[in-house]
Amino acid sequence: MGETNELAGLAALVEDVGAGNVIDAELLEGCPVEAHELDEMGPEEAAQVAAHCFVTLFGHTVESAEGSDADSDEGRWSGTLDGFGFVISRDDLGDLVLDFSAPAS
């Protein structure tokens, strides 16, 4: 029961503050993928970046990280982390923005 409540609380937190996270040097601190590698990352690296940011933002250790799509020309990467979706995309200013979505109920 506690794990279900914890997951529900995490899902609510992700819904509230999981969108619009700019990937900057502070958020990437300690990430195995370095800032200069972001533009050319593949799906696995995108999943590593998203997992690192998820841990940093929400304090939840990611057990399963999977990148499903990577298009460096379009500036868009996506995948899942423990059932939570993620999309990394380039905004109009050239920043990479990370959005998380809670698992479907």
Order of alpha helices (4+ residues) and beta strands (2+ residues): alpha-beta-alpha-alpha-beta-beta-beta-beta
